[in-house]
């Protein structure tokens, strides 16, 4: 039985990251002001980094933020995707890169949680 309790902390952390992303997405139809929503997303990101700073957090946040802007720009220009809210460069909502940056950070943390701590795989 103790082995199961040890794994529970990993499940809780994974559920926590998923729940935060769900909450962030759920705020989109509730908060109509893109600037306010961007501010709220920034608080989520800063809280995640301040309370648990990990190696390469900044890199994943940066890749998620700028990679998303570039990807969404091409999607919108090809007509694959359109947005009703276009406060960033007139093509997408200002809060979207912040959401993706947090998602990238969450994916990185869950991945390393599983690899390093849950499966006990040592990578060099």
Secondary structure, DSSP 4 states (H G I P E B T S, - for coil): -HHHHHHHHHHHHHHHHHHHHHHHHHHHHH---HHHHHHHHHHHHHHHHHHS--TTHHHHHHHHHHHHHHHHHHHHHHTS---S---BTTTB-TTHHHHHHHHHHHHHHHHHIIIIIIS-----
